[in-house]
Amino acid sequence: MATTIRAAAPADLGRVVQIEQAAFGATAFPYSVFRRHLDLSGKLFAVAEDTPGVVGFLLAARSVSPEVVWFLDLAVERSFRNRRIGRGLLSHAVTQCRSLGVSRIRGTVKPDNIPSQRVLHALGFAEIAYDPAYFGTGYPRRIVELDLR
């Protein structure tokens, strides 16, 4: 089965949380965050599905400024990495943002996550800021943006 990307559904949440915990450990979002985003984010919460089921996801949400969407979370099951699934999820989200009339997409990435930075750069994202304590002391992030105008 080829990997497909679709909107997340309630039945996906158990698997999404497993992937999240494996990817982010102690800083992983809990089930309740994903459940709420099913109602809040709509088609900006997508999953990648392959033969064993959900193998990755991307969660995004509109900013307080409605023309801006933030990518909040993206993870792919370890055994499915390096198959362009993350890139596919990002591309899907960019398409969704365009259809919603969004003019800018922002996100954060760990400074040492070179593979993710390469994918974001290839999709047209540019670094707009660096915060050495974005998620608190010891959690730096590069802030990136894609201008859709």
C-alpha positions in Angstrom: 0.0 0.0 0.0 1.3 3.4 -0.8 1.3 6.0 1.9 -1.8 8.2 1.8 -2.4 11.5 3.7 -5.9 12.4 5.0 -7.6 14.3 7.7 -7.2 12.9 11.2 -10.2 11.1 12.8 -11.0 10.1 16.4 -10.0 6.5 15.7 -6.4 7.7 14.8 -5.7 9.3 18.1 -4.3 6.3 20.0 -1.8 5.7 17.3 -1.0 9.4 17.0 -0.2 9.5 20.7 2.1 6.5 20.5 4.0 8.1 17.6 4.2 11.4 19.6 5.5 9.7 22.7 8.1 7.7 20.8 9.3 10.8 19.0 9.2 13.4 21.9 9.3 11.5 25.2 8.8 13.7 28.2 7.8 16.7 26.1 5.1 14.8 24.1 1.6 16.2 23.9 -1.0 14.2 25.8 -4.1 12.6 24.2 -6.3 15.5 25.3 -4.4 18.0 23.2 -4.9 15.9 20.1 -8.5 15.3 20.9 -9.2 19.0 21.2 -7.4 19.7 17.9 -9.7 17.4 16.1 -12.4 20.0 16.8 -10.1 23.1 16.5 -7.8 22.4 13.6 -10.1 20.6 11.1 -8.2 19.7 8.0 -5.0 21.2 9.4 -4.6 17.9 11.5 -3.5 15.2 9.0 -2.3 11.7 9.3 -0.1 9.6 7.0 -1.4 6.0 6.6 0.4 3.0 5.3 0.0 -0.8 5.5 0.1 -1.0 9.3 -2.1 2.0 9.8 -1.2 5.5 10.9 2.6 6.0 10.6 2.8 9.8 11.0 0.9 13.0 11.5 1.1 16.8 11.3 -0.9 19.2 13.5 -1.3 22.8 12.6 -3.6 25.6 13.8 -4.5 29.1 12.9 -2.8 31.9 14.8 -4.6 34.7 16.5 -3.9 36.5 13.2 -6.1 34.4 10.9 -3.8 34.8 7.9 -1.1 32.8 9.7 -1.0 29.1 10.5 1.5 27.5 12.8 2.8 24.0 12.4 2.6 22.7 16.0 3.7 19.1 15.7 5.0 16.6 13.2 6.2 13.1 13.8 6.8 10.0 11.7 7.2 6.5 13.2 10.9 5.7 13.3 10.7 2.7 10.9 9.0 4.8 8.3 11.4 7.8 8.4 13.5 8.6 5.3 10.6 7.8 3.0 9.5 11.4 2.4 6.4 11.0 4.6 7.2 14.1 6.6 7.7 16.0 3.4 4.4 14.7 2.2 2.6 15.8 5.3 4.2 19.2 5.1 3.2 19.6 1.4 -0.3 18.5 2.1 -0.6 21.1 4.9 0.7 23.8 2.6 -2.0 22.9 0.1 -4.6 23.0 2.8 -3.3 26.4 4.0 -3.5 27.8 0.4 -7.1 26.6 0.1 -8.0 28.4 3.4 -6.5 31.7 2.1 -3.6 31.6 4.6 -0.8 34.0 3.7 2.0 32.7 6.0 2.9 29.4 7.6 5.2 29.3 10.6 6.8 26.6 12.7 9.7 25.8 14.9 12.5 23.3 14.5 15.3 22.1 16.8 18.6 23.7 15.8 20.2 20.2 15.6 17.5 18.7 13.5 19.3 19.1 10.2 17.0 16.7 8.1 13.9 18.7 9.1 15.6 22.0 8.3 16.6 20.7 4.9 13.0 19.6 4.1 11.6 22.9 5.3 14.1 24.9 3.2 13.3 22.8 0.1 9.7 23.7 0.6 10.5 27.4 0.7 10.6 28.0 4.5 13.1 30.6 5.7 14.4 31.1 9.2 13.0 34.4 10.7 14.2 34.1 14.3 16.1 32.0 16.8 15.0 31.6 20.4 17.4 29.9 22.8 14.6 29.1 25.2 11.5 28.8 23.1 10.1 26.0 25.2 12.0 27.0 28.3 15.6 26.7 29.3 17.5 24.1 27.3 14.9 24.0 24.5 16.1 26.3 21.7 14.2 26.5 18.4 14.6 28.1 15.0 11.4 29.8 13.9 10.7 29.4 10.2 8.2 30.9 7.9 6.8 30.2 4.4 5.3 33.3 2.7 2.4 32.2 0.5 1.6 35.6 -0.8 
